[in-house]
Amino acid sequence: MGEPTGKYSITMPRDIAEAAKARSGPSGLSAYVAAAVARQIERDNLNEIIQVAEAEHGPVTDEEIQALRDQLHQARRQQTGGASAA
């Protein structure tokens, strides 16, 4: 069974609400909005972790970020048997 739910009233720009409603599909607008909010909470939590890490160790350089992206792309290529991974 799913998590307990509550009913909330929110206000948002009409164009955003209509676009979300159009994209929500069979799961409905509430599920679509809940998933979007959950993703935002994950991003907020990650940003907090990054801020703490950067305060302790200094900011991550562009070169370090690119090196990690390269490692990720290489790992993806290996998982797919050498096929190109974008």
Backbone as CSV, one residue per row, in Angstrom:
resi,resn,N_x,N_y,N_z,CA_x,CA_y,CA_z,C_x,C_y,C_z
1,MET,0.849,-1.182,0.000,0.000,0.000,0.000,0.892,1.242,0.000
2,GLY,0.450,2.329,-0.598,1.242,3.549,-0.721,1.324,4.333,0.572
3,GLU,2.101,5.364,0.506,2.262,6.262,1.648,0.946,6.966,1.943
4,PRO,0.721,7.344,3.200,-0.477,8.135,3.492,-0.426,9.460,2.730
5,THR,-1.563,9.927,2.306,-1.617,11.176,1.554,-2.470,12.196,2.289
6,GLY,-2.326,13.431,1.889,-3.138,14.520,2.414,-3.596,15.368,1.249
7,LYS,-4.622,16.120,1.467,-5.142,16.996,0.428,-4.655,18.409,0.723
8,TYR,-4.068,19.060,-0.293,-3.501,20.390,-0.131,-3.996,21.284,-1.254
9,SER,-4.077,22.531,-0.973,-4.410,23.508,-1.993,-3.150,24.307,-2.290
10,ILE,-2.764,24.365,-3.562,-1.583,25.133,-3.947,-1.967,26.137,-5.019
11,THR,-1.175,27.149,-5.156,-1.377,28.165,-6.175,-0.150,28.169,-7.077
12,MET,-0.394,28.142,-8.383,0.704,28.214,-9.338,0.207,28.909,-10.595
13,PRO,1.127,29.410,-11.393,0.713,30.053,-12.637,-0.117,29.093,-13.494
14,ARG,-1.153,29.616,-14.100,-2.081,28.795,-14.879,-1.381,28.053,-16.009
15,ASP,-0.445,28.713,-16.711,0.217,28.034,-17.832,1.025,26.828,-17.362
16,ILE,1.650,26.942,-16.202,2.404,25.810,-15.652,1.452,24.691,-15.255
17,ALA,0.351,25.057,-14.606,-0.631,24.054,-14.190,-1.206,23.325,-15.402
18,GLU,-1.514,24.048,-16.454,-2.081,23.428,-17.654,-1.065,22.520,-18.345
19,ALA,0.190,22.958,-18.404,1.232,22.123,-19.014,1.433,20.847,-18.194
20,ALA,1.438,20.970,-16.875,1.586,19.794,-16.012,0.399,18.856,-16.184
21,LYS,-0.778,19.413,-16.241,-1.985,18.599,-16.416,-1.934,17.848,-17.745
22,ALA,-1.486,18.514,-18.796,-1.396,17.889,-20.108,-0.373,16.757,-20.129
23,ARG,0.668,16.867,-19.327,1.729,15.864,-19.311,1.532,14.782,-18.261
24,SER,0.583,14.954,-17.387,0.463,14.052,-16.239,0.036,12.646,-16.606
25,GLY,-0.649,12.494,-17.724,-1.036,11.161,-18.168,-2.017,10.490,-17.225
26,PRO,-2.072,9.157,-17.297,-3.076,8.427,-16.527,-2.872,8.493,-15.010
27,SER,-1.655,8.796,-14.562,-1.418,8.869,-13.114,-2.064,10.097,-12.496
28,GLY,-2.318,11.113,-13.304,-3.007,12.298,-12.830,-2.081,13.407,-12.371
29,LEU,-2.672,14.573,-12.251,-1.923,15.777,-11.894,-1.300,15.672,-10.510
30,SER,-2.036,15.135,-9.543,-1.483,15.037,-8.183,-0.210,14.213,-8.154
31,ALA,-0.198,13.074,-8.842,0.999,12.232,-8.876,2.142,12.941,-9.588
32,TYR,1.824,13.667,-10.661,2.842,14.393,-11.415,3.483,15.474,-10.540
33,VAL,2.646,16.242,-9.849,3.155,17.306,-8.981,3.938,16.707,-7.813
34,ALA,3.449,15.612,-7.232,4.156,14.971,-6.122,5.545,14.507,-6.560
35,ALA,5.651,13.928,-7.764,6.947,13.486,-8.268,7.883,14.672,-8.494
36,ALA,7.343,15.776,-9.005,8.160,16.974,-9.231,8.671,17.543,-7.909
37,VAL,7.823,17.580,-6.914,8.230,18.090,-5.597,9.270,17.154,-4.982
38,ALA,9.075,15.840,-5.123,10.052,14.884,-4.593,11.419,15.093,-5.235
39,ARG,11.447,15.317,-6.567,12.725,15.585,-7.242,13.361,16.874,-6.728
40,GLN,12.553,17.898,-6.486,13.098,19.151,-5.977,13.695,18.964,-4.587
41,ILE,13.025,18.177,-3.752,13.558,17.905,-2.413,14.891,17.173,-2.516
42,GLU,14.997,16.202,-3.436,16.270,15.509,-3.648,17.354,16.499,-4.057
43,ARG,17.036,17.403,-4.969,18.016,18.414,-5.405,18.425,19.324,-4.247
44,ASP,17.445,19.745,-3.460,17.760,20.596,-2.305,18.687,19.868,-1.338
45,ASN,18.401,18.594,-1.083,19.248,17.805,-0.184,20.654,17.660,-0.742
46,LEU,20.771,17.406,-2.042,22.098,17.302,-2.661,22.849,18.624,-2.594
47,ASN,22.146,19.733,-2.819,22.798,21.040,-2.725,23.311,21.307,-1.316
48,GLU,22.563,20.873,-0.308,23.028,21.031,1.077,24.295,20.210,1.316
49,ILE,24.329,18.990,0.790,25.517,18.147,0.934,26.709,18.791,0.239
50,ILE,26.487,19.316,-0.954,27.560,19.977,-1.704,28.082,21.189,-0.938
51,GLN,27.187,21.984,-0.371,27.621,23.164,0.386,28.482,22.768,1.580
52,VAL,28.089,21.727,2.284,28.871,21.270,3.442,30.236,20.771,2.980
53,ALA,30.252,19.967,1.910,31.514,19.426,1.406,32.438,20.531,0.910
54,GLU,31.873,21.507,0.189,32.707,22.595,-0.309,33.210,23.486,0.816
55,ALA,32.427,23.650,1.859,32.891,24.435,3.005,34.073,23.743,3.678
56,GLU,34.061,22.426,3.678,35.127,21.670,4.334,36.339,21.462,3.431
57,HIS,36.098,21.220,2.116,37.182,20.825,1.214,37.466,21.820,0.100
58,GLY,36.664,22.861,-0.015,36.812,23.809,-1.109,35.957,23.394,-2.289
59,PRO,35.732,24.328,-3.203,34.875,24.034,-4.354,35.508,23.015,-5.294
60,VAL,34.652,22.282,-5.988,35.095,21.329,-6.997,35.388,22.126,-8.269
61,THR,36.528,21.834,-8.886,36.916,22.569,-10.095,36.204,22.002,-11.326
62,ASP,36.161,22.800,-12.387,35.586,22.340,-13.646,36.340,21.126,-14.175
63,GLU,37.651,21.097,-13.975,38.459,19.973,-14.430,38.090,18.697,-13.683
64,GLU,37.851,18.796,-12.382,37.451,17.624,-11.596,36.072,17.119,-12.045
65,ILE,35.180,18.042,-12.316,33.849,17.664,-12.786,33.959,16.942,-14.129
66,GLN,34.752,17.485,-15.048,34.901,16.860,-16.360,35.539,15.486,-16.237
67,ALA,36.518,15.323,-15.372,37.161,14.017,-15.186,36.146,12.985,-14.685
68,LEU,35.286,13.401,-13.772,34.261,12.483,-13.274,33.229,12.161,-14.353
69,ARG,32.877,13.138,-15.165,31.959,12.871,-16.280,32.578,11.882,-17.262
70,ASP,33.866,12.054,-17.531,34.566,11.135,-18.431,34.549,9.717,-17.870
71,GLN,34.771,9.583,-16.566,34.733,8.263,-15.932,33.339,7.654,-16.042
72,LEU,32.309,8.459,-15.853,30.937,7.981,-15.952,30.636,7.510,-17.375
73,HIS,31.026,8.300,-18.367,30.797,7.918,-19.759,31.536,6.628,-20.101
74,GLN,32.760,6.491,-19.601,33.530,5.276,-19.860,32.848,4.068,-19.216
75,ALA,32.362,4.211,-18.007,31.668,3.114,-17.330,30.393,2.730,-18.078
76,ARG,29.671,3.732,-18.581,28.457,3.441,-19.357,28.791,2.697,-20.646
77,ARG,29.869,3.104,-21.305,30.284,2.415,-22.541,30.630,0.967,-22.238
78,GLN,31.321,0.716,-21.142,31.685,-0.635,-20.770,30.445,-1.487,-20.462
79,GLN,29.441,-0.883,-19.834,28.212,-1.605,-19.507,27.425,-1.982,-20.750
80,THR,27.523,-1.155,-21.788,26.757,-1.411,-23.007,27.583,-2.121,-24.055
81,GLY,28.724,-2.630,-23.660,29.558,-3.379,-24.596,30.284,-2.524,-25.610
82,GLY,30.587,-1.295,-25.235,31.342,-0.407,-26.109,30.501,0.491,-26.983
83,ALA,29.175,0.374,-26.895,28.319,1.247,-27.685,28.450,2.670,-27.183
84,SER,28.210,3.609,-28.052,28.314,5.023,-27.695,27.269,5.384,-26.657
85,ALA,27.689,6.063,-25.576,26.764,6.518,-24.518,26.796,8.015,-24.463
86,ALA,25.662,8.638,-24.557,25.597,10.103,-24.522,25.121,10.579,-23.202
